[in-house]
Amino acid sequence: MPCDSRIVGGIAGPFEYDVDEFWTMAYAAGVGDANPRYFDSLRFGRVIAHPVFPVCLATRARWRMEPMFIEAGLKPEESIRSVHVTQDMILHRPIIPPEHVRVTAMISAMEPRRSGTYLLTSYEIADGGGAPIATIHWGRLWRGVGMTGPERRMPGIPPAPVIESGSSERAEIGIHIPPQAAIVYTACSRADNPVNFHTDTAAANRSGLARPILMGVATLAMAVSRIMEWQGRDNPNDIARIHARFGAMVFMPSEVLLRAARADRNSAIAFEVLNADGAAAIRDGAIVWRAES
């Protein structure tokens, strides 16, 4: 049944989480990144989290928001039909465990689409003292679900970055997706919902999928890792922003192709990831380097 757009502006949290070293180490291992900064505390003093790691915290907060949508008219069987379609991460600084963090979640937008309703939720991740760590805008589509009330959008949502690619510095990098990739990613990210359409065939069938697919954020994290390697950067603090739109599905096992180009003017990176059929699993991808890096 339709979901009421009056819930836009609703806030949940703050939710509190403790991030330990093994969580961040496992996350990096789960996306196949062997950067010593994520593992070698003896060499660097402390380990540091992968730049996409904050999605683990947003995912946990996202699931705790589900009652808000049910109260606004969404049925549980409609909720499982949501598809992750956009991701925008503003990274103020990396997470350096052990850290106690707070996540405040907000329903930022609801907009009608031809195929359903677009929902944007935002997550402010801060340290124990309230200093910002990351801001994540997470867009998903409720397929076949309508909405009541007008289109609503909270102020302050940044537009997508405009990357002027045109550099001769380009790369095509193959990424192997093993058959167990989604299960490994789920375990290493400590997801609260381990049995879902990414890991279980029955759950995938209930969601209208023939078999499980890899998470968009897992594909994104693998792409970010390969781009950092290609650019010779090992410090996640170099990244100020990561943006992506998700499209075609990535099945397991398969081979995907990362295409990346460095922008001439600001040295940002534009990228896309093509699935085994050549369709764009990630499009409009962008990595914006921190100005001082």
N, C-alpha and C positions, 0 to 999 in steps of 0.2 A: 504494500500500500504506500501511498506517497509519504514523504518525510517533510515535515514542516520547516521551512527556511528560517523561522524565527529563532531557531537554536543557534544561528550564526552569532558569534560574539561570546558564546558560552565558554567558560573556563573550568578546567579540572586540574586538581593538584594544588600545591606542588607535591610531586611524588619524589621520594628520596631513595637513592640507590648508592651502594658502595661498589666502586670499581677497583678490583684487585689486579695484580700484575698478570696472573694466569688468564684472566678473562681477556685482556688485551692481547696477550701472547697467542692465545688460542684463536682469537679472531683473525690475526694476521696469518697464522698457519692455515686457517680454514679457507682463506682466499688465495693460498699458494704464494704468499709473499715472504721471502727469506731475508728481508732487510734486517741487518744486525741491530738496528736501533729499536726494533720491536721485541728483541729477545736478549740481547747481551748487556745485562746491567753492570757487569764488571768493566766492560770497555767504555760505556757511556755514563756510568754512575746510576742512572735509572732508565728503565725501559719507557717507551712512549707509545701511545696508541696510533693505530692506522688512521688516516684522515677520515675514512668512512665509518669508523667505529661508533661515533655518536648515534647512528641509526639504531643501534641496539637499545639505547635508552629511549629513543622516540618510539620504537616498536612496543616496548613495555607500557609506556604511557598511553599509546594508541589503543591497546586492548582494554585499558581501564576506562576509556571513554565510551565504550560500546553501550552501556546503559543509557547514556544521553540520547543516542540515536533511536534506541528502542522506545524510549518515552516519547520521542517526537514522531512516532508512527512507523518506523522501520521494523519489518519482521525479521526474526533471526535467520530464516531461510533466505531472505534478501541480502542480509549483511554478508553472507559468505560468498556472494557473487561479486564482491568488490574487486577491482583490478587496479593495481598501482600504475599510474600513468605519468606522474611528474615528480621530480625530486629537486629541491634547491637547498643547498647547505651553505650557510654563512659560517665560516670557521674563525672564531676570534682567537683561539689558541688550541693546541692539542691537549688531550687528556693525558696526564702523567700520573699513573697509579702509584700507590694507593690514593684514591680520591673519593670523598663523599660529595655527591652531586644532587642537585634538585632539578626536577623537570616540571615545568608548567605548560600545560597543553591548552590550546584554544581552537575552537571551530572558526576558521577564518573566512570561508566562502562556501556558498552553494549556488550552482548554476545549472540550468537545464541543458541537456545535450540531446542530440537526436537519438542516441543509443541508451540514454539513461540520465543520471544526475551526477554532476561533478562535485566532489567534496574536497575542500582544502583544509587540512588541519596543520597547525603550527606548534612548534615545540621550542621553548626557551630553556636551554640547559645552562645551569650556573653552578659554580663551586659552592662550598659551604659558607663562604663569606658573601655570596651574592654576585660575585664578578662573573660576567658572561663567558661561556665556553663556546657554545654553538647555537645557532638558530636554524631550525629545519622546517621547511615548508613541504608538506607531504600531500600530493594530490592523488586522488583515486576516483574511479568511476564505478558507481553502482549501476551495473548493467540491468536494463529493463525496469528500473525503479524511477518513479516520478517524484515530483516535489510539489508542495503547496506553498503559496506565498510567492513574493517576487524574488528575483535573483538578488543575492546579497553578497557583499564583499567588504571585509574590514579594511580600513586605511592602513598604509604602511607596508603592504606586500610589495616587494621589489619586482620590477620587470625582469624578464630574462636577460642575461648578459648578451651584448652584441659583440661577437668575435669576428674581426676582419681578417679572415685567413687569406693567404695569398703568397705565403712564404714558400720558398723552394724546399724548406725543411719539412719533409713529410715522412710518414712511416706507415707500413702495413704489417701488423703483428698478429700471428695466429695464436689463439688461446684454446687449449684443450679443456673441454668440460667433461669430467669423468662421470660415470653412472651414479655415483653416490654423492655428487657435489652438493645437492640441496640438503641432504641429511647431515653431512659434515658441517655445512654452513649453519644450519639450525642449531646443532649441538654447540659449535664454537661461539656462536653469538648469544647463547643462552636464551633462546626465544621462549616466551611463555606458552606458546601454542605449538608444540613440536609435531603434532599429527594434523596435517592440513594438506591442501591440494598441491603443495610443493614436495611433500614427502610420502604421501600415501595415495595409492591408486584409487581406492574407494572414495576418499575425500575429493580427489580430482574429478572423478566421474560425477559426484554430486554437484560440483561446480561447473559441469558442462565441458570438462576437459577429458580427452582420451587417456592421458597419462600425466604424471607430475611434470611440472616445469620448474626451471631454476628461477629463483627470485631475481627481480630486476636489480635490487640493491647489491646482490651477490655479483651479478655480471658487472655492475658499475664499479664495485670495489676492485675486481680483477683488472678492469680497464685502467683505473686510476693507478694501480700498482705498476702496470706495464708502461704507462706514460711516464711515471716518475723514473723508472729504470731507463727508458729511452732518452730522457732529458738529463740523465746523470744526477738526479736529485735524490738524496736519501732522507731528508729532513721533512717530516709532514707539516712542520710549521711554515714551510714555504707556500702552502696552499691557503688562500683566503676564501675561495668559493668553489663549489662543485655544483654544476647544473646538468640535468638530463631529462629527456622525455623518453618514456618506455613505449615500445610498440610490439613488434613481432615476438613470438614466444621462443624460448631457448629450451629445447628438450635435452635429455641426458641419456646416453653420452652423445656428444657432438663436438664439432669444431666451429668456433666463431672467429670472425675476422675484425680486428680493431684497426680502424683507419684514423690517423691523427695528423694534424698540421699545426705548426706553430704560427701564430699571428705575427705580422711584421711590426705593428705599431707598439703593442704592449706585452709581447711575449706570452700572451695567454695561449691556451691550447684548445682548438676545436676538434671534436672527435665524434665518431659514430662506431657502433658495433653491429655487424651483420651476422645473422644466424646462418645455419647450415644451408638454408634455401636462398640466401642472399638478401633476405628482407631485413630491414632495420630494427633490431632489438632495442638499440639505443640510438636516438637521433637528437640533434641540437645539443650535443654534449659540449660542455665547456669546463675547463679548469682555469681559474684566475689565480695567478701567483701573487703572493703578498708583495707590496710595493718595495719593501726594503730587502727582499730576498734576491 
